[in-house]
């Protein structure tokens, strides 16, 4: 199941320039890294080590994942 979830993430949520990453690389750079989560008012912040993935790459992955959560509008 973990393998299937990793492939799902790689195929649907990764930007084009890192789609070639192996599942091992994904695990090491995105899943096995430590992060500090802070909350303030309505904002949540992830503080990651910059050498794991860049801020822009992490934001692009989160944006692509958010788009997957919203179903497409119905066409009538």
N, CA, C and O atoms as a CHARMM CRD file, in Angstrom:
* protein
*
  304
    1    1 UNK  N      0.82500  -1.18200   0.00000 PROA 1      0.00000
    2    1 UNK  CA     0.00000   0.00000   0.00000 PROA 1      0.00000
    3    1 UNK  C      0.87500   1.25300   0.00000 PROA 1      0.00000
    4    1 UNK  O      0.57300   2.22300  -0.69500 PROA 1      0.00000
    5    2 UNK  N      1.95300   1.23200   0.77600 PROA 2      0.00000
    6    2 UNK  CA     2.84500   2.38900   0.81000 PROA 2      0.00000
    7    2 UNK  C      3.46300   2.62500  -0.56800 PROA 2      0.00000
    8    2 UNK  O      3.63800   3.76900  -0.98800 PROA 2      0.00000
    9    3 UNK  N      3.78900   1.54400  -1.26100 PROA 3      0.00000
   10    3 UNK  CA     4.34900   1.66700  -2.61500 PROA 3      0.00000
   11    3 UNK  C      3.33400   2.31400  -3.55700 PROA 3      0.00000
   12    3 UNK  O      3.69300   3.18200  -4.35300 PROA 3      0.00000
   13    4 UNK  N      2.08900   1.90400  -3.47200 PROA 4      0.00000
   14    4 UNK  CA     1.04700   2.47500  -4.32500 PROA 4      0.00000
   15    4 UNK  C      0.80700   3.95100  -4.00600 PROA 4      0.00000
   16    4 UNK  O      0.61400   4.75900  -4.91500 PROA 4      0.00000
   17    5 UNK  N      0.81900   4.30100  -2.72700 PROA 5      0.00000
   18    5 UNK  CA     0.65300   5.70900  -2.35900 PROA 5      0.00000
   19    5 UNK  C      1.82000   6.55500  -2.86300 PROA 5      0.00000
   20    5 UNK  O      1.62900   7.68400  -3.31700 PROA 5      0.00000
   21    6 UNK  N      3.02100   6.00300  -2.77900 PROA 6      0.00000
   22    6 UNK  CA     4.18600   6.72100  -3.30100 PROA 6      0.00000
   23    6 UNK  C      4.10200   6.94200  -4.79400 PROA 6      0.00000
   24    6 UNK  O      4.42300   8.02600  -5.28000 PROA 6      0.00000
   25    7 UNK  N      3.67400   5.92400  -5.53300 PROA 7      0.00000
   26    7 UNK  CA     3.50100   6.08200  -6.98100 PROA 7      0.00000
   27    7 UNK  C      2.40800   7.09100  -7.30500 PROA 7      0.00000
   28    7 UNK  O      2.53500   7.86600  -8.25300 PROA 7      0.00000
   29    8 UNK  N      1.33300   7.08400  -6.51800 PROA 8      0.00000
   30    8 UNK  CA     0.26400   8.05800  -6.70200 PROA 8      0.00000
   31    8 UNK  C      0.80100   9.47600  -6.52900 PROA 8      0.00000
   32    8 UNK  O      0.52400  10.35900  -7.34200 PROA 8      0.00000
   33    9 UNK  N      1.56500   9.68400  -5.46900 PROA 9      0.00000
   34    9 UNK  CA     2.15400  10.99700  -5.22200 PROA 9      0.00000
   35    9 UNK  C      3.07800  11.39800  -6.37200 PROA 9      0.00000
   36    9 UNK  O      3.04100  12.53300  -6.84500 PROA 9      0.00000
   37   10 UNK  N      3.89200  10.46600  -6.80500 PROA 10     0.00000
   38   10 UNK  CA     4.85600  10.77600  -7.85400 PROA 10     0.00000
   39   10 UNK  C      4.15800  11.11400  -9.16500 PROA 10     0.00000
   40   10 UNK  O      4.56900  12.05300  -9.84600 PROA 10     0.00000
   41   11 UNK  N      3.13600  10.39300  -9.53000 PROA 11     0.00000
   42   11 UNK  CA     2.47500  10.61000 -10.81700 PROA 11     0.00000
   43   11 UNK  C      1.56800  11.83800 -10.84000 PROA 11     0.00000
   44   11 UNK  O      1.49900  12.53800 -11.85000 PROA 11     0.00000
   45   12 UNK  N      0.88200  12.10000  -9.74600 PROA 12     0.00000
   46   12 UNK  CA    -0.14000  13.13900  -9.77500 PROA 12     0.00000
   47   12 UNK  C      0.22600  14.43800  -9.07500 PROA 12     0.00000
   48   12 UNK  O     -0.35400  15.48100  -9.37700 PROA 12     0.00000
   49   13 UNK  N      1.16700  14.39900  -8.15600 PROA 13     0.00000
   50   13 UNK  CA     1.39900  15.59000  -7.34300 PROA 13     0.00000
   51   13 UNK  C      2.77300  16.21600  -7.53200 PROA 13     0.00000
   52   13 UNK  O      2.99600  17.33300  -7.06600 PROA 13     0.00000
   53   14 UNK  N      3.69600  15.53900  -8.19400 PROA 14     0.00000
   54   14 UNK  CA     5.02700  16.11300  -8.32900 PROA 14     0.00000
   55   14 UNK  C      5.13100  16.98800  -9.57000 PROA 14     0.00000
   56   14 UNK  O      4.61100  16.63300 -10.62700 PROA 14     0.00000
   57   15 UNK  N      5.79100  18.11500  -9.44600 PROA 15     0.00000
   58   15 UNK  CA     6.04800  18.94200 -10.62600 PROA 15     0.00000
   59   15 UNK  C      6.93800  18.19500 -11.62000 PROA 15     0.00000
   60   15 UNK  O      7.63700  17.25000 -11.25300 PROA 15     0.00000
   61   16 UNK  N      6.90300  18.61900 -12.85500 PROA 16     0.00000
   62   16 UNK  CA     7.59200  17.92900 -13.94100 PROA 16     0.00000
   63   16 UNK  C      9.09200  17.74800 -13.69200 PROA 16     0.00000
   64   16 UNK  O      9.64800  16.70500 -14.03500 PROA 16     0.00000
   65   17 UNK  N      9.75000  18.74200 -13.10600 PROA 17     0.00000
   66   17 UNK  CA    11.20800  18.65400 -12.95200 PROA 17     0.00000
   67   17 UNK  C     11.66900  17.64500 -11.90100 PROA 17     0.00000
   68   17 UNK  O     12.86000  17.33900 -11.84500 PROA 17     0.00000
   69   18 UNK  N     10.77000  17.11800 -11.06500 PROA 18     0.00000
   70   18 UNK  CA    11.17000  16.09900 -10.08900 PROA 18     0.00000
   71   18 UNK  C     10.35900  14.81000 -10.22700 PROA 18     0.00000
   72   18 UNK  O     10.40700  13.96100  -9.33700 PROA 18     0.00000
   73   19 UNK  N      9.62100  14.64700 -11.31500 PROA 19     0.00000
   74   19 UNK  CA     8.84200  13.42200 -11.52100 PROA 19     0.00000
   75   19 UNK  C      9.72400  12.20100 -11.66600 PROA 19     0.00000
   76   19 UNK  O      9.26500  11.08100 -11.44200 PROA 19     0.00000
   77   20 UNK  N     10.95900  12.38500 -12.02800 PROA 20     0.00000
   78   20 UNK  CA    11.87600  11.26500 -12.22300 PROA 20     0.00000
   79   20 UNK  C     12.42300  10.71500 -10.90400 PROA 20     0.00000
   80   20 UNK  O     13.10500   9.69100 -10.91000 PROA 20     0.00000
   81   21 UNK  N     12.14100  11.36800  -9.77600 PROA 21     0.00000
   82   21 UNK  CA    12.64100  10.89800  -8.49000 PROA 21     0.00000
   83   21 UNK  C     12.12900   9.48700  -8.21800 PROA 21     0.00000
   84   21 UNK  O     10.98000   9.16200  -8.52100 PROA 21     0.00000
   85   22 UNK  N     12.98300   8.66700  -7.65200 PROA 22     0.00000
   86   22 UNK  CA    12.57400   7.31600  -7.26200 PROA 22     0.00000
   87   22 UNK  C     11.76000   7.39800  -5.97000 PROA 22     0.00000
   88   22 UNK  O     11.72100   8.43600  -5.31000 PROA 22     0.00000
   89   23 UNK  N     11.11700   6.29600  -5.62700 PROA 23     0.00000
   90   23 UNK  CA    10.35800   6.27700  -4.38000 PROA 23     0.00000
   91   23 UNK  C     11.26300   6.44500  -3.16700 PROA 23     0.00000
   92   23 UNK  O     10.85300   7.01400  -2.15600 PROA 23     0.00000
   93   24 UNK  N     12.49200   5.95000  -3.26700 PROA 24     0.00000
   94   24 UNK  CA    13.45100   6.12400  -2.17300 PROA 24     0.00000
   95   24 UNK  C     13.78600   7.60100  -1.98600 PROA 24     0.00000
   96   24 UNK  O     13.83300   8.09000  -0.85700 PROA 24     0.00000
   97   25 UNK  N     14.01800   8.30800  -3.08400 PROA 25     0.00000
   98   25 UNK  CA    14.31900   9.73900  -3.00900 PROA 25     0.00000
   99   25 UNK  C     13.13500  10.50400  -2.44800 PROA 25     0.00000
  100   25 UNK  O     13.30800  11.39600  -1.61800 PROA 25     0.00000
  101   26 UNK  N     11.93300  10.16300  -2.89200 PROA 26     0.00000
  102   26 UNK  CA    10.73200  10.81000  -2.35000 PROA 26     0.00000
  103   26 UNK  C     10.64400  10.61500  -0.84500 PROA 26     0.00000
  104   26 UNK  O     10.37900  11.55800  -0.10000 PROA 26     0.00000
  105   27 UNK  N     10.86500   9.40200  -0.41200 PROA 27     0.00000
  106   27 UNK  CA    10.78000   9.10600   1.02500 PROA 27     0.00000
  107   27 UNK  C     11.81100   9.89900   1.80500 PROA 27     0.00000
  108   27 UNK  O     11.50200  10.44800   2.86300 PROA 27     0.00000
  109   28 UNK  N     13.03000   9.96400   1.29500 PROA 28     0.00000
  110   28 UNK  CA    14.09200  10.65800   2.02000 PROA 28     0.00000
  111   28 UNK  C     13.92200  12.17100   2.00400 PROA 28     0.00000
  112   28 UNK  O     14.23700  12.83200   2.99300 PROA 28     0.00000
  113   29 UNK  N     13.43500  12.72900   0.91200 PROA 29     0.00000
  114   29 UNK  CA    13.35600  14.18600   0.80200 PROA 29     0.00000
  115   29 UNK  C     12.03900  14.77500   1.28600 PROA 29     0.00000
  116   29 UNK  O     12.00600  15.93100   1.70700 PROA 29     0.00000
  117   30 UNK  N     10.95000  14.00700   1.23700 PROA 30     0.00000
  118   30 UNK  CA     9.65200  14.56300   1.60200 PROA 30     0.00000
  119   30 UNK  C      9.03600  13.95500   2.85400 PROA 30     0.00000
  120   30 UNK  O      8.31000  14.63900   3.57500 PROA 30     0.00000
  121   31 UNK  N      9.30700  12.70000   3.12200 PROA 31     0.00000
  122   31 UNK  CA     8.60100  12.03200   4.20700 PROA 31     0.00000
  123   31 UNK  C      9.45900  11.85800   5.45200 PROA 31     0.00000
  124   31 UNK  O      8.97700  12.04700   6.56900 PROA 31     0.00000
  125   32 UNK  N     10.71300  11.50300   5.27200 PROA 32     0.00000
  126   32 UNK  CA    11.56500  11.20600   6.42200 PROA 32     0.00000
  127   32 UNK  C     12.29700  12.42800   6.96800 PROA 32     0.00000
  128   32 UNK  O     13.25300  12.27500   7.72900 PROA 32     0.00000
  129   33 UNK  N     11.88100  13.61200   6.60600 PROA 33     0.00000
  130   33 UNK  CA    12.53700  14.80800   7.11500 PROA 33     0.00000
  131   33 UNK  C     11.75600  15.34100   8.31400 PROA 33     0.00000
  132   33 UNK  O     10.53300  15.21300   8.38000 PROA 33     0.00000
  133   34 UNK  N     12.45400  15.91600   9.22100 PROA 34     0.00000
  134   34 UNK  CA    11.80000  16.51800  10.36800 PROA 34     0.00000
  135   34 UNK  C     11.26700  17.89700  10.00900 PROA 34     0.00000
  136   34 UNK  O     11.85400  18.61300   9.19800 PROA 34     0.00000
  137   35 UNK  N     10.17500  18.24700  10.60800 PROA 35     0.00000
  138   35 UNK  CA     9.59700  19.56600  10.36700 PROA 35     0.00000
  139   35 UNK  C      8.96900  20.06300  11.66900 PROA 35     0.00000
  140   35 UNK  O      8.49600  19.28600  12.49900 PROA 35     0.00000
  141   36 UNK  N      8.98400  21.34400  11.80600 PROA 36     0.00000
  142   36 UNK  CA     8.32000  21.97200  12.94400 PROA 36     0.00000
  143   36 UNK  C      7.06800  22.64300  12.39600 PROA 36     0.00000
  144   36 UNK  O      7.14100  23.45000  11.47000 PROA 36     0.00000
  145   37 UNK  N      5.92800  22.30600  12.96900 PROA 37     0.00000
  146   37 UNK  CA     4.66600  22.88800  12.54300 PROA 37     0.00000
  147   37 UNK  C      4.25500  23.90700  13.58400 PROA 37     0.00000
  148   37 UNK  O      4.13100  23.58600  14.76600 PROA 37     0.00000
  149   38 UNK  N      4.04400  25.13800  13.14400 PROA 38     0.00000
  150   38 UNK  CA     3.60900  26.18700  14.06200 PROA 38     0.00000
  151   38 UNK  C      2.27700  26.74100  13.58000 PROA 38     0.00000
  152   38 UNK  O      2.00600  26.79500  12.38100 PROA 38     0.00000
  153   39 UNK  N      1.46300  27.14600  14.52500 PROA 39     0.00000
  154   39 UNK  CA     0.16300  27.73800  14.22000 PROA 39     0.00000
  155   39 UNK  C      0.09000  29.12200  14.83200 PROA 39     0.00000
  156   39 UNK  O      0.50800  29.35200  15.96600 PROA 39     0.00000
  157   40 UNK  N     -0.45400  30.03500  14.04800 PROA 40     0.00000
  158   40 UNK  CA    -0.69100  31.38300  14.54600 PROA 40     0.00000
  159   40 UNK  C     -1.95100  31.88600  13.87300 PROA 40     0.00000
  160   40 UNK  O     -2.01100  31.99900  12.64800 PROA 40     0.00000
  161   41 UNK  N     -2.95500  32.18700  14.67800 PROA 41     0.00000
  162   41 UNK  CA    -4.25200  32.62800  14.18000 PROA 41     0.00000
  163   41 UNK  C     -4.77600  31.59800  13.18000 PROA 41     0.00000
  164   41 UNK  O     -4.99700  30.44500  13.55000 PROA 41     0.00000
  165   42 UNK  N     -4.97600  31.98800  11.93200 PROA 42     0.00000
  166   42 UNK  CA    -5.51400  31.04400  10.94900 PROA 42     0.00000
  167   42 UNK  C     -4.44000  30.46500  10.03900 PROA 42     0.00000
  168   42 UNK  O     -4.77200  29.79300   9.06200 PROA 42     0.00000
  169   43 UNK  N     -3.17300  30.70100  10.32500 PROA 43     0.00000
  170   43 UNK  CA    -2.08300  30.23000   9.47400 PROA 43     0.00000
  171   43 UNK  C     -1.34700  29.07200  10.11700 PROA 43     0.00000
  172   43 UNK  O     -1.14700  29.03800  11.33200 PROA 43     0.00000
  173   44 UNK  N     -0.94600  28.12300   9.28200 PROA 44     0.00000
  174   44 UNK  CA    -0.12100  27.00800   9.72600 PROA 44     0.00000
  175   44 UNK  C      1.17900  27.07500   8.93600 PROA 44     0.00000
  176   44 UNK  O      1.16100  27.25300   7.71800 PROA 44     0.00000
  177   45 UNK  N      2.30800  26.93200   9.62800 PROA 45     0.00000
  178   45 UNK  CA     3.61500  27.04300   8.99200 PROA 45     0.00000
  179   45 UNK  C      4.40400  25.76500   9.21000 PROA 45     0.00000
  180   45 UNK  O      4.47900  25.24700  10.32400 PROA 45     0.00000
  181   46 UNK  N      4.99800  25.25700   8.12000 PROA 46     0.00000
  182   46 UNK  CA     5.92100  24.12700   8.19600 PROA 46     0.00000
  183   46 UNK  C      7.32800  24.68700   8.10500 PROA 46     0.00000
  184   46 UNK  O      7.66000  25.37300   7.13800 PROA 46     0.00000
  185   47 UNK  N      8.14700  24.40900   9.08200 PROA 47     0.00000
  186   47 UNK  CA     9.54200  24.84300   9.04300 PROA 47     0.00000
  187   47 UNK  C     10.39800  23.61600   8.75000 PROA 47     0.00000
  188   47 UNK  O     10.62700  22.77800   9.62300 PROA 47     0.00000
  189   48 UNK  N     10.86900  23.52600   7.49600 PROA 48     0.00000
  190   48 UNK  CA    11.65100  22.38600   7.03600 PROA 48     0.00000
  191   48 UNK  C     13.10300  22.79000   6.86700 PROA 48     0.00000
  192   48 UNK  O     13.42500  23.97000   6.73500 PROA 48     0.00000
  193   49 UNK  N     13.96900  21.79500   6.87300 PROA 49     0.00000
  194   49 UNK  CA    15.36500  22.05500   6.53600 PROA 49     0.00000
  195   49 UNK  C     15.43500  22.39400   5.04500 PROA 49     0.00000
  196   49 UNK  O     14.88000  21.66500   4.22300 PROA 49     0.00000
  197   50 UNK  N     16.09300  23.46600   4.69600 PROA 50     0.00000
  198   50 UNK  CA    16.11900  23.94100   3.31300 PROA 50     0.00000
  199   50 UNK  C     16.82300  22.96400   2.37200 PROA 50     0.00000
  200   50 UNK  O     16.53000  22.94600   1.17700 PROA 50     0.00000
  201   51 UNK  N     17.74100  22.15800   2.88900 PROA 51     0.00000
  202   51 UNK  CA    18.44000  21.23500   1.99400 PROA 51     0.00000
  203   51 UNK  C     17.56900  20.06100   1.57500 PROA 51     0.00000
  204   51 UNK  O     17.90100  19.37800   0.60700 PROA 51     0.00000
  205   52 UNK  N     16.47200  19.80400   2.26500 PROA 52     0.00000
  206   52 UNK  CA    15.58900  18.70000   1.88700 PROA 52     0.00000
  207   52 UNK  C     14.90700  19.01700   0.56000 PROA 52     0.00000
  208   52 UNK  O     15.15300  18.33900  -0.43700 PROA 52     0.00000
  209   53 UNK  N     14.07600  20.01200   0.53700 PROA 53     0.00000
  210   53 UNK  CA    13.45400  20.51800  -0.69000 PROA 53     0.00000
  211   53 UNK  C     13.33600  22.02200  -0.55200 PROA 53     0.00000
  212   53 UNK  O     13.23400  22.54100   0.55900 PROA 53     0.00000
  213   54 UNK  N     13.34900  22.70700  -1.65000 PROA 54     0.00000
  214   54 UNK  CA    13.23800  24.16300  -1.59300 PROA 54     0.00000
  215   54 UNK  C     11.80500  24.56900  -1.26300 PROA 54     0.00000
  216   54 UNK  O     10.86800  23.78600  -1.42100 PROA 54     0.00000
  217   55 UNK  N     11.65900  25.77300  -0.81500 PROA 55     0.00000
  218   55 UNK  CA    10.34100  26.30400  -0.47000 PROA 55     0.00000
  219   55 UNK  C      9.41000  26.29400  -1.67600 PROA 55     0.00000
  220   55 UNK  O      8.23800  25.93400  -1.56300 PROA 55     0.00000
  221   56 UNK  N      9.94000  26.69200  -2.83400 PROA 56     0.00000
  222   56 UNK  CA     9.10700  26.74400  -4.03900 PROA 56     0.00000
  223   56 UNK  C      8.64200  25.35300  -4.46000 PROA 56     0.00000
  224   56 UNK  O      7.49200  25.17700  -4.86100 PROA 56     0.00000
  225   57 UNK  N      9.53100  24.36400  -4.37000 PROA 57     0.00000
  226   57 UNK  CA     9.15600  22.99900  -4.73000 PROA 57     0.00000
  227   57 UNK  C      8.10900  22.46100  -3.77400 PROA 57     0.00000
  228   57 UNK  O      7.13600  21.84500  -4.21000 PROA 57     0.00000
  229   58 UNK  N      8.28700  22.67700  -2.48700 PROA 58     0.00000
  230   58 UNK  CA     7.31600  22.20400  -1.50100 PROA 58     0.00000
  231   58 UNK  C      5.95800  22.87500  -1.71900 PROA 58     0.00000
  232   58 UNK  O      4.92100  22.22000  -1.62100 PROA 58     0.00000
  233   59 UNK  N      5.96200  24.16300  -2.01100 PROA 59     0.00000
  234   59 UNK  CA     4.71100  24.88500  -2.27400 PROA 59     0.00000
  235   59 UNK  C      4.03300  24.35600  -3.53400 PROA 59     0.00000
  236   59 UNK  O      2.80800  24.23600  -3.57400 PROA 59     0.00000
  237   60 UNK  N      4.81900  24.04000  -4.56200 PROA 60     0.00000
  238   60 UNK  CA     4.24700  23.50400  -5.80500 PROA 60     0.00000
  239   60 UNK  C      3.61000  22.13900  -5.56100 PROA 60     0.00000
  240   60 UNK  O      2.53800  21.85000  -6.09300 PROA 60     0.00000
  241   61 UNK  N      4.25800  21.30500  -4.76600 PROA 61     0.00000
  242   61 UNK  CA     3.70200  19.98000  -4.46300 PROA 61     0.00000
  243   61 UNK  C      2.40600  20.12200  -3.67000 PROA 61     0.00000
  244   61 UNK  O      1.42500  19.43900  -3.96400 PROA 61     0.00000
  245   62 UNK  N      2.39400  20.99700  -2.67300 PROA 62     0.00000
  246   62 UNK  CA     1.16900  21.20200  -1.88400 PROA 62     0.00000
  247   62 UNK  C      0.03600  21.74800  -2.74400 PROA 62     0.00000
  248   62 UNK  O     -1.11300  21.33800  -2.58000 PROA 62     0.00000
  249   63 UNK  N      0.34300  22.66700  -3.65800 PROA 63     0.00000
  250   63 UNK  CA    -0.68700  23.22800  -4.53100 PROA 63     0.00000
  251   63 UNK  C     -1.27200  22.15700  -5.44200 PROA 63     0.00000
  252   63 UNK  O     -2.48500  22.10400  -5.64800 PROA 63     0.00000
  253   64 UNK  N     -0.40100  21.29700  -5.99100 PROA 64     0.00000
  254   64 UNK  CA    -0.89000  20.22000  -6.86200 PROA 64     0.00000
  255   64 UNK  C     -1.73000  19.22100  -6.07300 PROA 64     0.00000
  256   64 UNK  O     -2.71200  18.69800  -6.59900 PROA 64     0.00000
  257   65 UNK  N     -1.36500  18.94900  -4.83200 PROA 65     0.00000
  258   65 UNK  CA    -2.15100  18.04200  -3.99900 PROA 65     0.00000
  259   65 UNK  C     -3.50400  18.66300  -3.65800 PROA 65     0.00000
  260   65 UNK  O     -4.51500  17.96200  -3.61400 PROA 65     0.00000
  261   66 UNK  N     -3.52700  19.95600  -3.42100 PROA 66     0.00000
  262   66 UNK  CA    -4.78700  20.63700  -3.10500 PROA 66     0.00000
  263   66 UNK  C     -5.74000  20.58200  -4.29400 PROA 66     0.00000
  264   66 UNK  O     -6.94700  20.42400  -4.11700 PROA 66     0.00000
  265   67 UNK  N     -5.20400  20.71100  -5.50100 PROA 67     0.00000
  266   67 UNK  CA    -6.04600  20.62100  -6.70000 PROA 67     0.00000
  267   67 UNK  C     -6.63300  19.23300  -6.87200 PROA 67     0.00000
  268   67 UNK  O     -7.72300  19.09000  -7.42500 PROA 67     0.00000
  269   68 UNK  N     -5.92600  18.19700  -6.40500 PROA 68     0.00000
  270   68 UNK  CA    -6.46000  16.84800  -6.49900 PROA 68     0.00000
  271   68 UNK  C     -7.66700  16.65800  -5.57000 PROA 68     0.00000
  272   68 UNK  O     -8.54600  15.84700  -5.86000 PROA 68     0.00000
  273   69 UNK  N     -7.71200  17.38500  -4.48200 PROA 69     0.00000
  274   69 UNK  CA    -8.77200  17.22700  -3.49800 PROA 69     0.00000
  275   69 UNK  C    -10.10600  17.81200  -3.98200 PROA 69     0.00000
  276   69 UNK  O    -11.16700  17.37900  -3.53200 PROA 69     0.00000
  277   70 UNK  N    -10.06200  18.77300  -4.87800 PROA 70     0.00000
  278   70 UNK  CA   -11.28200  19.41200  -5.35700 PROA 70     0.00000
  279   70 UNK  C    -11.78000  18.69500  -6.61000 PROA 70     0.00000
  280   70 UNK  O    -11.05200  18.60100  -7.59800 PROA 70     0.00000
  281   71 UNK  N    -13.00100  18.19600  -6.57700 PROA 71     0.00000
  282   71 UNK  CA   -13.52100  17.53800  -7.78400 PROA 71     0.00000
  283   71 UNK  C    -13.78300  18.57100  -8.87600 PROA 71     0.00000
  284   71 UNK  O    -14.07100  19.72900  -8.57500 PROA 71     0.00000
  285   72 UNK  N    -13.68600  18.16800 -10.12400 PROA 72     0.00000
  286   72 UNK  CA   -13.94900  19.11300 -11.20800 PROA 72     0.00000
  287   72 UNK  C    -15.42200  19.50900 -11.20500 PROA 72     0.00000
  288   72 UNK  O    -16.27000  18.74300 -10.74900 PROA 72     0.00000
  289   73 UNK  N    -15.72700  20.70100 -11.71200 PROA 73     0.00000
  290   73 UNK  CA   -17.12600  21.14000 -11.73300 PROA 73     0.00000
  291   73 UNK  C    -17.95300  20.26700 -12.67100 PROA 73     0.00000
  292   73 UNK  O    -17.44800  19.75100 -13.66800 PROA 73     0.00000
  293   74 UNK  N    -19.22100  20.11200 -12.33500 PROA 74     0.00000
  294   74 UNK  CA   -20.11800  19.33000 -13.18300 PROA 74     0.00000
  295   74 UNK  C    -20.47600  20.11200 -14.43300 PROA 74     0.00000
  296   74 UNK  O    -20.74300  21.31300 -14.36900 PROA 74     0.00000
  297   75 UNK  N    -20.48200  19.44100 -15.55000 PROA 75     0.00000
  298   75 UNK  CA   -20.86600  20.06400 -16.81600 PROA 75     0.00000
  299   75 UNK  C    -22.28000  19.60600 -17.13200 PROA 75     0.00000
  300   75 UNK  O    -22.57300  18.41100 -17.15500 PROA 75     0.00000
  301   76 UNK  N    -23.13800  20.56500 -17.37200 PROA 76     0.00000
  302   76 UNK  CA   -24.54700  20.21200 -17.65800 PROA 76     0.00000
  303   76 UNK  C    -24.86200  20.43800 -19.09600 PROA 76     0.00000
  304   76 UNK  O    -25.99100  20.20000 -19.52600 PROA 76     0.00000
